[in-house]
Amino acid sequence: MSLINSILKGASLLTAALSQTSTNGLSLWGTLDAPLLSFFDTTFSTTSPFGANDTLATTPPWSGRTKTYDWTISRGYIAPDGVNKSVILVNGQFPGPLLEANWGDTIQVTVRNNIPDEGTTVHWHGFLQKGTPWMDGVPAGSQCPIAPGSTFVYKFTADQYGTSWYHSHYSSQYSAGLFGPIVIYGPMHADYDIDIGPVMLHDWYHPDYYEVVERLFAVPPDPLAANNNLINGKMDFNCSQLLVNASCTPNAGISKFSFQSGKTHRLRLINPGSEGNQRFSIDGHTLTVIAVDFVPVEPYDTKVVYVGVGQRTDVLVKGIGKTGDAYWMRSNFSQLCASSPSHQPYAVAGVYYQGANTNARPGTTAYPFNETNCLNDPLNTTTPVVPMTPPSGPAVTQTININYIINGSGMFLFTMGGNSFRADYNTPVLLVATNSSASPAASNATSIYPTDWNVNTFGTNSSVRLIITNSITVSHPMHFHGHNFWILAEGNGNWDGTITNPSNPIRRDSFLMGASNAVGPAYTVIEYISDNPGVWPLHCHVAGHSSTGLYINILERPDLLSQDPQIPGYLSETCDPWNKWTSSHLVDEIDSGE
């Protein structure tokens, strides 16, 4: 870890050279002033194991309350690691403000797009959006982009509880800073004393996201390497490694957290990164995993937690330190699983017990870790607290392969299911599906959609099993909108039909797809209940991979969507201003649009 030592110069002290405003705008993330979290409603504050017949475990209560937020999205300049750059902020904050609500609340967010030359959207990662598919926040899928100078109001139910995040789904825009944490308070199945709140682990690029995307289409691809790795939007940087024309301040400042001896702390780990899967640990401490994505799991202990892009892992940490102690918190960008090795893959933060000098540099040692693959913990390690058994036989099974092509223009593109995706911002798939009279059971039900929209539909089938294969030697963190799906199996070669923990497989909304190797292509088998009419993207969450086409739309129950009179009205709220703006402005859609 000599690289860390060279970056964190300043002997025994960690005094920040820049103010919080300079590094993170109006955000308090990464500071000791960041508020601890607490339940809004004591109804959910008691610990009780869920039974198989406990409907509250899977069905949100209706609270009758609405949590309202008002956000302005705009560009600004900050220096999260000491390198000053143009970013995209939410209410002047990086990372963006916390969205919090109780399970069953209505969430209403007014979003004002003050970016002068780009559209935007906000996707609420992991929410099912049952009954509100037009609120998923995907341009060309569930809406048109919010035009510059326009406003859109998102309104949906907090239908899951736990930890998640929101982010732009417009091109790779969230890589410029347009993301933030979500906490939905609900039932607890494990005791803890202190909710530390979100701990965001993510890579960081000094060039603007447009330049990062632009480099991806070369043959062979020439991806820009991440310049740094951050925890809650902060980390120092060795200015001698600066590769862009920008000001750089050494020792800008790292994130800091307060722990209490003998207390159990809940940390809500979130990976809102562009590419980097993260290995998280706290020197000398044991992590007890209690939830993955929005799914509570039977607690288990580990020293290191692997969090893929888009994933969340909630952990409990016992306060083993004594008064005055300080420890390193670490998150390492996985180099084994990176398209291009990061210039600075190691992020640290300080953990300080009561009475400690919060400018002191911890002297603790990292756990040894031997990374052998790009997967989460083995499937049999994580058991959902609320058991759910997949149907004995899926109504339909489909294999979808991940690969790549060089197109007619000589550009590199990923393919999924044989096609490379490209968005039409002015014509959302959801709007076409509403107006379509195509029979959902017909074999040509997707023929009305252009090939590069990559629309897949499974008609009125009640459940769907997808065997996703990866024929290339790069792994992918995959996210499926609108569903908590079962993960039945993973491996390389040919799946033999064996299901891990068949009575109660792990459920998630994001999974890590392995890379092809000498044994053969990687596979992951997922299954879901087809009970959520909408247009649900299934895509790689590496920003550059989605930008180069690794993305499909799953059109679910088109027969029901075509009968929904609400959809055209809601879509017109974004499409009318967007169509007007694009009639006189060029949309520089350099990538797939997602």
N, C-alpha and C positions, 0 to 999 in steps of 0.2 A: 504493500500500500504506500510505496514511496511517492507515487503520483499525488496522493492526497496530501502528504507532507509538504510537497513542493507548492501545492495550491494554497493550503491553509498556512500561509506564512504569518509570523507574528509571535513566535515562541509560545509561551504558555497562555496567551490571551487571544480571545476571539472577538475583539471589538470591531463592530461593523464600521467600514469607512463611508458608507452611504446611508442616508436616511431611508426609512420605510417608504416614504413617498417617492423617493428616487427609484427604488427597486420594485415596488409593487403598487404604486399609485395609492388609492384610498383603501386598499385592502389591509386587514390586520393578520392575514394568514402568515404563519411562520414566526409570529411574535409571541412573547409571553402575555401580551394583552388580548390575544384571541380568546373569545369567551368559551367556557366549557358548555356542553350541551345538557339540557334537562328536558324531561317529558313535558309536553303541553298539557296532557290530560292524564291524571293519575289512574284512570281506568286501565291503562296498559302498563302500569309500573310494577305490578306484582309478578312474581315468577311462578309459572305453572306449566308443566309439560303438556303438550298438546296430544290429544288422543286421535285415533284414526277417524272418529266420527265427529270431531270438533269442527263444525263448519266455519267457525271464526278463523280457523287456521288458514283457510284458503279463500274465503269469501269476505271482502271488505265490508265492514259495517257502514251504514249511512249516517254520517255525523250531523248533517245539516249545516255545517260551517263552511265558509269559504276563506281561504288564505289568499290574499291579493299581493301582487308584486308589480312594480313599475320599473322597467329597465330601459336604459338607453345604451345602444351599442355604437361605439365610435372608435376612431383611431387615436393613438397617442404615443408618446415616447416614454419608455421606462428602461431600467437596467437590472433585470432580475438577478444576474450574476456579475454585474459590473460593466457589461457591454451594452451600451445604449442602442436601442433599436426601435423601429416602428412596430407597434403591436395593436391588437384589437381588444378593447376593454368593455366590460359590462359595468355601467355606473362608475366608470373611472377606476375599476378594481381589476387586479390580476393576482391570483386566479379570481374568478367572479364571485359574487356574493352567495352565501348559503341560501338555498331554498329548503325550507323545512315545513312540515305539516304533520298532522296525525293521519293514521290509516283511516280511510273513508272520508276524509275532507275533500272538498272541491278546491283545486288549485287554479288560480287565475293570474296570468302573467301578461301584462301589456308590454310589448316589445317595440321600441322605436329604433328604426334603422337610420343612424346618422353617418354611416359610411357613405361618402359622396359618390363613389363610382362602382359599388358592388351591391348585389343583393345579399340577403342573408336568411337564415332560418334558425330555429332552436329545436333540437331533438331532445326528448326527455328519455334518456337511455334506460331501457329495461321496463318501462311502463307498458302495460298491455294495451291500453287505449281501446278497451272493449266498448263499442257503441260510439266512439269518437275517433275513427281512423284518420279523419282529416286533421287531427291535432298532433300527429306523430312528428311533424317538423322536418319532412324530407322533401327537398325541392325535386320536382318532376315525378315524385311518387305520390305524396299525400297533399301537396300544395305547390303553388308557384312561389318563387322567392319573394321575400318582403322587399319591395323596391326601395332604393335610396329615398329618404325623406318620408317614407310611409310607416304606418303603424299597424300591427296585427295583435289581436288578443287571443292568447292560447287559454283554453279552459277545459280541464279534464279532471278525472277522479284519481286520488291517491290510492290506486288499486293494488299496490304492493307496499310492503314495509321493509325498512332496513336502509341500506346505503347505496347511493348511485350518484350520477352526475348528469349534467346537461352540457350540450355543445352544439356549435354550428354544424350543419350537415351540408353546407354549401362549399363545394370543392374541398380543399384542405385547410379551410379558413380557421378551424379550431386550433391548428398548429401555430397560429399567430396569437393565441391567447384567449380565444372566445370559448371558454368553458368554466364550469364551476361545480361545486358539490351539491348533492341532494341528500337529505336525511328525512325519512318518514318514520315516525315513532309508532310502534306497535307492540304486540305481545313479546315478552322476554322468556327465554328458556334457560338462561344462564345468569347467575348473579354477578354484578359488578358495582363498584362504588362511584367511579368517576368516568364520565364520557368525555374523553379528550377531543372527540370529533373527527373531522376529515383529515387524513394524512395522504396528500396527493403526491404520487411518485411519477415523474415524467421526464422524458428527454427534452432537449431544448436546442433550437437552431438559431444562429445569429443572422443568416440571410432571411429575407421575407419568404413567406410560404410559397409565393408564386415562383420564385427562383428555384426553390427546392423541388417543386412539381416539374418545372420545365426540364430539369436534368434527367427525369426518369424515362423519357421516351427514346433516348439514344440507343443504338445497337452497337455493342452490348450496353445495357443500362449503366448510367454513370451517376448513381445516387450520391447526394451529398451526405456526408457523415454527420451525425449529431455532434454539436459542439460541447454540450454539457448535459448534466443530469441534475434535476432539481427535486427538492422536497418542499412541498407547499410553496412553490414558486421562488425558491431561494437556493443559492449555492455560490461559492466563490469560483473564480476562474483565473488561470494563469495567463496574464495579459501578453506574455511573450509568445503564446500560441495563437494570438488573434489573427484571423484569416480574412477579415472583412475590413472595409474602411469605416471604422467607428471608434468612438472614444471608449476607453476601457479603464476601469478603476479596480485595482487589486483589493482583496479582502472586503468585497462589497457587503458580505454578511450572510450567515447561514440561519436556518430555522432553529427555533428552540422550543422545548416543551418542559412543563413542570410535572413531576411525579411526586407521590407521597408514599413514604415507607409503610408497608403493610397493607396498602390499599390495592384493589384490583381496578385496572384502567381499561376502558374500551377504546380501541383505535380502529377507525374506519378507513381501511386502506383502499385507495382508488388509483387506477392507472389511466390517466387521461392523455397518454403520450401519443406521439406520432408513429413511432416504430418500436420502441424499446420495451420488451418484457422485463420485469423488475424482480430482483431477489431482495426481499426485505428482512432485516433482522435488527435486534438491539443487543449489543454486547452483554453477555452474562445473563440475559433474561430468556425465559421460555415464552413462546407464543401459543396461546390456545385458540384454535380456529373455531368460531361459532356460527359463521354464515359465509356463503359464497354467492356472489351476486345478490339477488333478492331472496335467497333460500336459506333458512336456518338449518344448520346441520348439527349432528351429535358432536359435542366438543372433542377435539383431539389435540395433542401437543406436538409442537415442532420447534426447531431452532430458526429455520429459514422458511419464509412464505414466498411462493412464486406467483406473481400477479401479472397476467397478460394484459395487453392493451385492451381497454374497455371493461376489464374485469374489476370486481371489488371483493375484498376479503375482510371480514370483521374478525378482530382478534382481541382476546383478553390478555393483559400483561400484569402479573403480580409485582408489586413494588418491593423488590428485594434489597434495594439500596438503603443506606442509612443517612442520617442528617449530614449534609455537606457533600454527598457523593455526586459524581457526574459520569455519564456514560455516552458512548457514541450510538446513535441510531444510524443505520446504513440502508441504502438502496442502490443496488448495482444493476446497471443496464446490461442485460445478457448479451455478451459478445458472440456466443455460439449461435445465437438465433438472429443475429443482425445481418441485414443486407450489406452494410458497410460498417466496419468497426468505429465506435464512437471515439472522438478525440479525448473525451474525459468521461468515462462511464460510471464513475463512482460519486455518489451523493452521500453527504453526511448531514446530520443535525445533532444538536446537543440535547441530552435528557438530564435535567437537573432536579435533584431532590431538595427538600426543604433545607434552607440554610446554606445552600451551595452558592458559590460565586458564579453567577450566570455568564460571566465573561471568561471563565476558566476553560481551558482546553482539556477535554477528557483524555485519560491515558489508557483507555481500555482496548482490548484486542478483539478482532473480528472472529467469528466462528469459521472454521474451515468448511469449505463447500466445494464439492466436485460436481460440476454440471455435466450431465451425460445426455440430456435430451431437452426438448423445448416444450414439455408438457407440464400440466399441473400435477399435483399429487395423484397417485394411482386412483382409479375410479372407485376401488373398493375401500378407500380411506374415508371418503366423504359420504355420509349417510343422512339424507334429509330427516329432520325431526318429524315432519308431517308425512307419513308414508303415502305414496301414490303408485299404483301398479299400472304399467302400460297395458293396452288391450292385448288379449291373447294372440291376436294376429292383426297386423295393420291392414287397413282397407286398401292401401296402395303403397308400393315401394318404388322408389326412383333412385338411380345412381347419378350423381353429378360430379364431374371431374374438373379439377383445377389444372390449367396448363397455360401455355403462352403461344403467341404467334408474332411474326413480323408482318405488319400490314403492307398494303400496296404503296404506302408512302415511306416505307423503310423504318417504321417506328415500332418499338417494342410495346406489346399489349398483353396483359393477362386475359385469360378466358376462363369462364365458369359455365359449365354445361355446353361448351363448344362455341360460345359467343363472348365477345367483349362488350361490356355495357357502355352506353353513352346516353346522357340525360337530354331530354327536351324540356327546358325550364318552362316553356310557355304552354305545355300540354301535359299536365300530370296524369299518370296512369289511372289514378283513382277517378278522375273526371271522365276519362274515356270509358272506364268500366261501368260507371253509372249510366252512361248514355248508350251502352252497347246492348244489342239484342241477341248477340251470339249465344247459342245454347251452351251452358256451362258443362254439359256432359259430352259435347261433341269433340271429336279429335282435333278440330280446327278452332277450338275456342280461343286460342291465342293468336290466330292468324291475322287478326285485325291490328295487332301491335307490330311496329317495326322490329326487325330482328335485334337491333342493337339496344332496344329497351329491355331485352332479356327477361320477358314476362313468362312465368311458368304458372300453370294452374292445375289443380287436381279435382276440379268439379265439385261434386257434392259428397265426396268421400269423407267419412267421419274422422279418420286418422291417417297420418302420413308418416312413412319411414323414409328418411333420406340417408343413403350411403354416399358420403362425400369422400372423394378420393383426391389425392394430391400427387401429381406425376412429376413434380419438380423438386429440387433439393433445397427448397426454402420453406420454412414453416409459416403459418398464418394464424393470428388470433381472429376468430370468426365471431360475428354477432348476428343474431336473428331477432328482428323486431317483432313485437306483438305476442311473444310467447316465452314461457318457461318450459323448455323442452327436456325430455329425458336424453341422457347420453348413455347409450347401450353398450358401446364397445369402441375401442381404438387400437391401432397397431399398424403394422406394415405387412404387405403381401395381400393375400385373399382372406377376407373375413370368413370364419368358419361357422358363423351363426350363434356363437356363444354370447350371452348377455351377462354383463357384470351386475350382480345383485338384482336379479330379474324381478323380484317382488317390490323393490323400492330403489330403482336406479337414481343416481345423482341427477338433479335438475339444475339448469343454469339458463342464462340468456346469452352467454358468451363462452366460447370454448377455444382451446388451443389445438390447431390442426398440425400434426406432425409433418416432417419433411420426408420425401422419397429417399430411400437408401438402397443398399445392396440387396436387401430382402425383397424390395418392391415398393410400389407406391404406398404412401400412408393412407389410412382410412379412419374416419370417425363416423359412427352410426348414431343418428339422432332420430327421435320420434316425437310427434306432437299431436294434440287433438285439434282438429280443424273446426273450431267453434268461434272464430273471431274474424268475421268478414272485414276485409281490408286489403291494402297493398302493403306487404311486409318485406322489406329488403333483407336479404341474407348476404353478408359481405365480409370481406377482410377488413379489420379495423386498423391495419397499418395504413396511414393516410395515403401514402404513395401507391400502395397496391390497389386501393379502391379507386384512386385517381386514374390508374391505368387499366381499369375495367373489371377488377375482380369483385363482381357484384351481380346479383340477380334479384328480380322482383318476384315474390310469390303472391299471386293474386288469389286470395282465399274467399271462397263462396261467392263467386261473381253473380250467382242467381239472386242472392240477397242484396248485394250492393246495387244492382240495377233497379231495385225497388225502393231505395232509400231517397226520399225527396230532399233531405237536408244537405246532401253533399254538394250539389251545384251552388247553393247559396253560400255555404262556407268557403268554397274554393274561389268564388268570385271576389271575396274580400282581399285575397292576395293576387289573383290572376288579373283582375281589372287594372289595378295600379301598375302591376308588372308589365302587362301588355302595352300600356300607355307609355311607360318609361322606355321600354325596348324599341318602341316605334321611332324613337329619336336618339337612342344611344346604342352603341355597339357593345354587346356582351362578349368579353374576351374569355370565352370558355376554352381554356388551354387544355383541359383534361376531360375526364368522363363527366365531370360536373358534381361528383360526390367525393 
